[in-house]
């Protein structure tokens, strides 16, 4: 068995080395500029300086900035914006009572209207407050209006929006331990399966490292990568879907794999099922599914290989068994329809199951 990404939780992860990402509203425009790969917000004497992006419904948001106010009334931080008269501000300000400086802000909502607010001054997130019955249309960074000697800019480093602040791992046995490790191999989240599912609460919405499943002290499943709040992983077959039958590069189980471009409204390609195990597998089914609520699977069909050519195309194919070490060809076809006019690449999933 292995772990594979069933659904990504990432909505957007914006950095600013390339300028202001699409979808942002910045104001006043002459107070926002790029500086050393960050988005610099300078104070304005007339209005607040803002960098905002749209959000909808339940989600989690993390904002990372370089901002250390030194003077009274110099304030900046996270802003939830509904309209010009309805905002929620979660800001850092200079105070002699606290010696640390907040560098990260986080908020989360399970229903899109009740928001928990967290701040990180360098020792991890702490819960600060809750705002209820507030439905924002945008979120981002704010630097409060006012100019005075000693006021400093806010340097916005990253805005991350995810579906939630948890990772779900499914299709597991009860009583197993599931852990999330960071790049230094430190365990940053851990839980025990209840039923067939485990849910890990993430302090940070992005973690690069490992996700692993343990039975006692024995690691039974492990995958490396970058993990986002709202990700859904499942345990699955050790069978692989590979691009060729010689080097056997596997289609990614944690991100998208580019299998080619359509020409004249069609893409047809031979792929392979590979059984790397030492025993045969039986009742093998391969099914085309929607991926992450995206358009794409509607145009995709698969077929058995019949003497080197595609057989009858359908939404799924099946095999009675696949021998140990065997590599079995099949065909995938993408045919352009009239029900999609977007510019984004088509996205779909192949669900492989067996006994």
C-alpha positions as CSV (number, residue, x, y, z in Angstrom):
1,X,0.0,0.0,0.0
2,X,1.0,3.6,-0.5
3,X,-0.4,7.1,0.2
4,X,-1.8,9.2,-2.6
5,X,-3.3,12.7,-2.9
6,X,-7.0,12.4,-3.5
7,X,-7.9,16.1,-3.2
8,X,-5.7,19.1,-2.8
9,X,-6.6,21.7,-0.2
10,X,-4.6,24.5,-1.8
11,X,-6.7,27.5,-3.1
12,X,-3.8,29.9,-3.6
13,X,-0.3,30.4,-2.3
14,X,1.0,33.8,-3.3
15,X,4.5,35.2,-3.1
16,X,5.6,38.5,-4.6
17,X,8.9,38.1,-6.3
18,X,7.2,38.4,-9.7
19,X,5.1,41.4,-8.7
20,X,1.4,41.5,-7.7
21,X,-0.4,38.2,-8.5
22,X,-3.6,38.2,-10.5
23,X,-6.7,38.9,-8.5
24,X,-5.3,41.3,-6.0
25,X,-6.6,44.8,-5.3
26,X,-4.0,47.2,-3.9
27,X,-4.8,50.7,-2.7
28,X,-3.5,53.4,-2.8
29,X,-1.5,52.1,-5.7
30,X,1.4,54.6,-5.1
31,X,1.9,53.2,-1.6
32,X,2.4,49.6,-2.8
33,X,5.6,48.4,-4.5
34,X,8.0,45.5,-4.8
35,X,11.1,45.2,-2.6
36,X,13.5,42.3,-2.5
37,X,10.9,39.8,-3.5
38,X,8.3,41.1,-1.1
39,X,5.3,43.4,-1.5
40,X,6.0,46.7,0.3
41,X,3.1,48.6,1.9
42,X,4.0,52.2,2.9
43,X,1.9,54.4,5.2
44,X,-0.5,56.9,3.7
45,X,-1.7,60.0,5.6
46,X,-5.2,59.9,4.1
47,X,-6.2,56.2,3.9
48,X,-5.2,52.7,5.0
49,X,-2.8,50.9,2.6
50,X,-4.2,47.5,1.6
51,X,-3.4,44.4,-0.5
52,X,-6.5,42.2,-0.7
53,X,-7.6,39.1,-2.6
54,X,-11.0,37.5,-2.9
55,X,-12.2,34.6,-0.7
56,X,-15.4,32.6,-0.6
57,X,-16.9,30.5,2.1
58,X,-15.1,28.2,4.5
59,X,-11.3,28.4,4.3
60,X,-8.1,29.1,6.3
61,X,-5.7,31.9,5.5
62,X,-2.1,32.5,6.6
63,X,-0.3,35.8,6.1
64,X,3.5,36.1,6.6
65,X,5.1,39.6,6.7
66,X,8.2,41.4,7.9
67,X,6.8,44.2,10.1
68,X,8.1,45.5,13.4
69,X,6.3,48.7,14.5
70,X,8.5,50.9,16.7
71,X,6.2,53.9,17.4
72,X,2.7,54.3,18.9
73,X,-0.1,54.3,16.4
74,X,1.9,52.4,13.8
75,X,-0.3,49.4,13.1
76,X,-0.6,46.7,10.5
77,X,-1.6,43.1,10.0
78,X,-4.5,41.0,8.7
79,X,-7.7,42.4,7.3
80,X,-11.0,40.7,6.6
81,X,-13.0,43.0,4.2
82,X,-16.8,42.8,3.5
83,X,-17.3,46.3,2.2
84,X,-16.1,49.8,2.8
85,X,-17.9,50.1,6.1
86,X,-17.6,46.5,7.4
87,X,-14.1,45.2,8.1
88,X,-12.3,43.1,10.7
89,X,-8.8,44.2,11.5
90,X,-6.3,42.0,13.3
91,X,-3.2,44.2,13.6
92,X,0.1,44.4,15.3
93,X,1.1,47.5,17.2
94,X,4.0,48.8,19.3
95,X,3.7,48.1,23.0
96,X,6.1,48.1,25.9
97,X,4.2,45.3,27.5
98,X,5.3,42.7,24.9
99,X,8.9,42.2,23.8
100,X,8.1,40.0,20.8
101,X,6.8,41.0,17.4
102,X,4.1,39.2,15.4
103,X,5.4,38.0,12.0
104,X,2.5,35.7,11.0
105,X,-1.3,35.9,11.2
106,X,-3.8,33.1,10.6
107,X,-7.6,32.9,10.5
108,X,-9.9,30.0,9.8
109,X,-13.6,29.5,9.4
110,X,-15.6,26.3,9.0
111,X,-18.7,28.0,7.8
112,X,-17.5,31.2,6.1
113,X,-18.9,33.6,8.7
114,X,-17.3,32.7,12.1
115,X,-13.5,33.3,12.2
116,X,-10.9,32.3,14.7
117,X,-7.8,34.6,14.8
118,X,-4.3,33.4,15.6
119,X,-0.9,35.2,15.8
120,X,2.6,33.9,15.8
121,X,5.4,36.0,17.4
122,X,8.1,33.3,16.8
123,X,7.1,30.5,19.1
124,X,4.1,29.1,17.2
125,X,0.5,30.3,16.8
126,X,-1.6,31.4,19.7
127,X,-5.3,31.8,19.7
128,X,-6.2,35.5,20.1
129,X,-9.9,36.1,19.3
130,X,-13.0,35.2,17.4
131,X,-15.2,37.3,15.2
132,X,-18.7,35.9,14.5
133,X,-21.4,36.5,11.9
134,X,-19.0,38.2,9.5
135,X,-18.9,37.2,5.8
136,X,-15.8,38.7,4.1
137,X,-15.4,39.0,0.3
138,X,-11.7,39.8,0.5
139,X,-8.7,39.2,2.8
140,X,-5.2,40.4,3.0
141,X,-2.8,42.8,4.6
142,X,-3.4,46.3,5.9
143,X,-1.1,49.1,7.1
144,X,-3.2,51.7,9.0
145,X,-3.2,55.3,7.8
146,X,-0.9,57.9,9.4
147,X,2.6,59.1,8.9
148,X,5.1,60.0,11.6
149,X,8.8,59.8,12.3
150,X,9.7,56.2,13.0
151,X,6.8,54.6,11.2
152,X,7.9,51.5,9.2
153,X,6.5,49.8,6.1
154,X,5.0,46.3,6.1
155,X,6.8,43.9,3.8
156,X,4.3,41.2,2.7
157,X,6.0,37.9,2.1
158,X,3.3,35.3,1.5
159,X,-0.5,34.9,1.5
160,X,-1.8,31.3,1.6
161,X,-5.4,30.3,1.3
162,X,-6.5,26.7,1.8
163,X,-9.7,24.8,2.2
164,X,-9.1,24.2,5.9
165,X,-6.3,23.8,8.4
166,X,-6.5,20.0,8.6
167,X,-5.1,17.1,6.6
168,X,-7.4,14.1,6.3
169,X,-6.0,10.6,5.6
170,X,-8.5,7.9,4.7
171,X,-8.8,4.2,3.9
172,X,-6.9,3.2,7.0
173,X,-7.3,0.6,9.7
174,X,-8.3,1.7,13.2
175,X,-5.7,2.3,15.9
176,X,-2.9,3.5,13.6
177,X,-0.8,6.6,14.2
178,X,-0.6,9.3,11.5
179,X,2.1,11.9,11.7
180,X,3.1,15.0,9.7
181,X,6.8,15.8,9.8
182,X,8.6,19.0,8.7
183,X,11.8,19.3,6.7
184,X,13.9,18.7,9.8
185,X,12.0,15.5,10.5
186,X,10.3,17.0,13.5
187,X,6.7,15.8,14.1
188,X,4.5,18.8,13.8
189,X,1.1,17.0,14.0
190,X,0.0,13.6,15.1
191,X,-3.2,11.7,15.7
192,X,-4.7,8.2,15.9
193,X,-7.2,6.8,13.4
194,X,-10.8,6.6,14.4
195,X,-12.7,4.3,12.2
196,X,-10.9,4.4,8.9
197,X,-9.9,8.1,8.9
198,X,-7.4,10.3,10.6
199,X,-7.5,14.1,10.8
200,X,-4.4,16.1,11.6
201,X,-4.7,19.8,12.7
202,X,-2.0,21.9,11.0
203,X,-0.4,24.8,12.9
204,X,1.0,26.2,9.6
205,X,-1.0,25.9,6.4
206,X,2.0,24.7,4.4
207,X,4.4,22.0,5.6
208,X,7.2,20.5,3.4
209,X,8.3,17.2,4.8
210,X,6.6,13.8,5.2
211,X,3.3,12.3,5.9
212,X,3.5,8.8,7.4
213,X,1.4,6.1,9.0
214,X,2.7,3.9,11.8
215,X,1.6,0.7,13.4
216,X,3.1,0.9,16.8
217,X,6.7,2.0,16.1
218,X,6.8,0.6,12.6
219,X,6.3,3.0,9.6
220,X,3.9,1.3,7.2
221,X,3.2,4.1,4.8
222,X,5.1,7.3,4.0
223,X,5.0,10.0,1.3
224,X,7.2,13.1,1.0
225,X,6.1,16.4,-0.4
226,X,4.5,19.8,0.4
227,X,1.3,19.5,2.3
228,X,-1.5,22.0,2.5
229,X,-4.5,22.5,4.8
230,X,-7.5,20.8,3.4
231,X,-5.5,18.0,1.6
232,X,-7.1,14.6,1.5
233,X,-4.8,11.6,1.3
234,X,-5.9,7.9,1.0
235,X,-4.0,4.8,1.4
236,X,-4.0,2.7,-1.8
237,X,-2.5,0.1,-4.0
238,X,1.2,-0.4,-4.6
239,X,0.2,-0.9,-8.2
240,X,1.5,2.0,-10.3
241,X,0.4,3.8,-13.5
242,X,3.5,4.5,-15.5
243,X,4.3,6.4,-18.7
244,X,6.4,3.7,-20.4
245,X,7.2,0.0,-19.9
246,X,11.0,0.4,-19.8
247,X,12.0,3.1,-17.3
248,X,8.5,3.0,-15.7
249,X,8.2,6.7,-14.5
250,X,5.1,6.8,-12.3
251,X,2.3,9.3,-12.7
252,X,2.4,11.5,-9.7
253,X,0.3,10.5,-6.7
254,X,0.6,13.9,-5.1
255,X,0.4,16.4,-7.9
256,X,-0.5,16.7,-11.6
257,X,1.3,14.9,-14.4
258,X,1.4,16.4,-17.9
259,X,0.7,13.6,-20.4
260,X,0.8,15.8,-23.5
261,X,-1.1,18.3,-25.7
262,X,-4.2,17.8,-27.7
263,X,-3.9,18.1,-31.5
264,X,-6.9,18.7,-33.7
265,X,-9.2,18.3,-30.7
266,X,-7.8,14.9,-29.6
267,X,-5.1,13.3,-27.5
268,X,-4.5,9.6,-27.5
269,X,-1.7,7.9,-25.6
270,X,-0.7,4.5,-24.4
271,X,0.0,4.1,-20.6
272,X,0.8,1.1,-18.5
273,X,-0.2,-0.6,-15.3
274,X,2.8,-2.0,-13.4
275,X,2.7,-4.4,-10.5
276,X,6.0,-4.1,-8.7
277,X,5.0,-6.5,-5.9
278,X,6.0,-10.1,-5.5
279,X,2.5,-11.5,-5.8
280,X,-0.3,-11.2,-8.4
281,X,-3.2,-8.8,-7.8
282,X,-6.8,-9.6,-8.9
283,X,-10.1,-7.8,-9.7
284,X,-8.2,-4.8,-11.0
285,X,-10.4,-1.8,-12.0
286,X,-9.2,1.5,-13.4
287,X,-11.7,4.3,-13.4
288,X,-11.7,7.9,-14.7
289,X,-12.8,10.4,-12.0
290,X,-13.2,14.1,-11.5
291,X,-10.2,15.7,-9.8
292,X,-10.6,18.5,-7.2
293,X,-13.9,19.7,-8.7
294,X,-12.1,20.6,-11.9
295,X,-13.3,20.2,-15.5
296,X,-11.5,17.5,-17.5
297,X,-12.8,14.0,-16.8
298,X,-15.8,14.7,-19.0
299,X,-13.6,14.5,-22.1
300,X,-11.5,11.4,-20.9
301,X,-12.0,7.8,-21.7
302,X,-9.8,4.7,-21.3
303,X,-9.6,1.4,-23.2
304,X,-7.9,-2.0,-22.9
305,X,-5.0,-2.7,-25.2
306,X,-5.9,-5.1,-28.0
307,X,-2.9,-6.4,-30.0
308,X,-1.2,-3.0,-29.7
309,X,-4.2,-0.9,-30.4
310,X,-7.0,0.7,-28.3
311,X,-10.0,-1.4,-27.8
312,X,-13.4,0.0,-26.9
313,X,-13.2,3.3,-25.0
314,X,-15.3,3.7,-21.8
315,X,-15.2,5.3,-18.3
316,X,-13.5,2.3,-16.8
317,X,-11.6,-0.9,-17.6
318,X,-11.0,-4.0,-15.6
319,X,-8.6,-7.0,-15.5
320,X,-9.1,-10.4,-13.9
321,X,-5.6,-10.3,-12.6
322,X,-2.1,-8.8,-13.1
323,X,0.9,-11.0,-12.5
324,X,3.8,-10.1,-10.1
325,X,6.2,-7.8,-12.0
326,X,3.9,-7.5,-15.0
327,X,3.5,-4.3,-17.0
328,X,0.2,-4.1,-18.8
329,X,-0.6,-1.5,-21.5
330,X,-3.9,0.5,-21.7
331,X,-5.0,3.5,-23.7
332,X,-6.2,7.0,-22.6
333,X,-8.1,9.3,-24.9
334,X,-9.1,13.0,-24.5
335,X,-11.6,14.2,-27.0
336,X,-12.6,17.9,-27.2
337,X,-16.3,18.6,-26.6
338,X,-18.4,21.8,-26.7
339,X,-19.0,22.1,-23.0
340,X,-15.8,23.9,-22.0
341,X,-14.2,27.1,-23.3
342,X,-11.6,27.8,-20.6
343,X,-7.9,28.2,-20.9
344,X,-6.8,26.1,-17.9
345,X,-5.4,22.6,-18.6
346,X,-7.8,19.7,-18.2
347,X,-7.5,17.9,-14.9
348,X,-8.8,14.4,-14.0
349,X,-7.9,11.5,-11.8
350,X,-7.4,7.8,-12.5
351,X,-8.7,5.6,-9.6
352,X,-6.9,2.3,-9.4
353,X,-8.3,-0.5,-7.2
354,X,-7.8,-4.2,-6.8
355,X,-8.0,-7.1,-4.3
